[in-house]
Amino acid sequence: MLEQYMPIIVLLGVAFVLAILLMSLSRLLGPFRPNKTKLTAYESGMDPVGEARDRYSIAFYLVAMEFIIFDLEVVFIYPWAVAYLTHGAGTFVAMVVFIVILFIGLIYTLKKGTLDWDMKKLKHEAVKK
């Protein structure tokens, strides 16, 4: 039983050793000259504004959840597509229902405007609330 997991254990060991080795080599061989500019926070090329504890818009979380859902959809569709011919019509109907439900969710979020990232509109809605 354990011999079935041995390749995974060996791969994890090699990855761990390689990661430690490469980090150590870059620290030993690379230049290390910290200064004030290098040690400041960097956010997408812009200076950080506000506190780190500021709340994000709910639209950000909705888009993130949608992204995760569509990634999971791909995870379910690929194995189904590979084995599609070996299964009957029932799996096809189940996949169509699955895709339709996700499509309805996408239409819902489009109608709610969560994918509209117009900053002027978002600021106007924040002021209204």
C-alpha positions as a printed Julia matrix, in Angstrom:
129×3 Matrix{Float64}:
   0.0    0.0     0.0
   2.76   2.43    0.94
   4.72   1.69   -2.25
   1.88   3.26   -4.25
   2.55   6.6    -2.54
   6.34   6.37   -2.84
   6.59   8.34   -6.14
   4.56  11.18   -4.62
   6.69  11.18   -1.48
   9.89  11.2    -3.56
   8.55  14.05   -5.73
   7.63  16.11   -2.66
  11.06  15.46   -1.16
  12.86  16.48   -4.35
  10.71  19.62   -4.64
  11.38  20.57   -1.01
  15.14  20.01   -1.28
  15.33  21.88   -4.59
  13.37  24.83   -3.21
  15.6   25.11   -0.14
  18.73  24.72   -2.28
  17.73  27.4    -4.8
  16.67  29.88   -2.09
  19.93  29.33   -0.25
  22.01  29.75   -3.41
  20.27  32.99   -4.35
  20.85  34.32   -0.84
  24.52  33.33   -0.84
  25.45  34.24   -4.42
  23.14  37.15   -5.17
  23.63  40.76   -4.15
  21.81  41.89   -1.02
  21.64  45.68   -0.84
  18.45  46.74    0.92
  17.44  50.4     0.93
  14.39  52.41    1.85
  12.88  52.28   -1.64
  13.24  48.52   -1.95
  11.71  47.9     1.47
   8.53  49.95    0.88
   5.28  48.23    0.02
   4.69  47.75   -3.7
   1.19  47.4    -5.12
   0.9   47.19   -8.9
   3.27  50.07   -9.48
   1.22  52.51   -7.38
   1.93  53.93   -3.97
  -0.2   52.26   -1.29
  -3.17  54.39   -0.28
  -5.09  53.95    2.95
  -4.89  51.24    5.55
  -4.36  47.57    4.79
  -7.55  46.81    6.73
  -9.82  48.75    4.39
 -12.82  46.8     3.18
 -13.18  45.72   -0.41
 -16.34  46.19   -2.41
 -18.72  43.23   -2.44
 -18.34  43.22   -6.23
 -14.72  42.13   -5.76
 -15.81  39.06   -3.8
 -18.55  38.21   -6.29
 -16.1   38.29   -9.18
 -13.63  36.18   -7.19
 -16.33  33.6    -6.42
 -17.37  33.55  -10.06
 -13.79  32.97  -11.12
 -13.51  30.01   -8.73
 -16.83  28.58   -9.93
 -15.8   28.72  -13.58
 -12.44  27.15  -12.75
 -14.28  24.31  -11.04
 -16.52  24.02  -14.07
 -13.48  23.37  -16.22
 -12.25  20.77  -13.73
 -15.56  18.92  -14.09
 -15.93  19.32  -17.85
 -12.5   18.02  -18.93
 -12.85  14.5   -17.48
 -16.41  14.33  -18.77
 -15.3   15.37  -22.26
 -12.54  12.75  -22.29
 -14.9    9.93  -21.3
 -17.96  11.3   -23.13
 -18.26   8.48  -25.67
 -18.09   5.74  -23.05
 -21.1    7.1   -21.13
 -24.72   7.29  -22.12
 -27.06  10.17  -22.79
 -27.69  10.66  -19.06
 -24.26  12.17  -18.5
 -24.79  14.5   -21.44
 -28.07  15.74  -19.96
 -26.44  16.15  -16.54
 -23.62  18.22  -18.04
 -26.05  20.38  -20.01
 -28.02  21.05  -16.8
 -24.76  21.87  -15.0
 -23.7   24.34  -17.7
 -27.17  25.93  -17.87
 -27.17  26.52  -14.1
 -23.76  28.19  -14.32
 -24.9   30.26  -17.3
 -27.94  31.45  -15.34
 -25.58  32.52  -12.55
 -23.45  34.43  -15.05
 -26.52  36.2   -16.45
 -27.57  37.08  -12.9
 -24.21  38.67  -12.11
 -24.24  40.53  -15.41
 -27.7   41.92  -14.61
 -26.52  42.95  -11.12
 -23.59  44.8   -12.7
 -20.84  43.14  -10.67
 -18.64  42.84  -13.75
 -18.93  46.57  -14.49
 -15.82  48.08  -12.91
 -16.43  51.71  -13.84
 -14.79  53.56  -10.95
 -17.01  56.63  -11.25
 -20.12  54.49  -10.95
 -18.69  52.54   -7.99
 -17.82  55.76   -6.14
 -21.28  57.16   -6.85
 -22.94  54.01   -5.45
 -20.71  54.13   -2.36
 -21.77  57.72   -1.72
 -25.46  56.83   -2.13
 -25.24  54.11    0.53
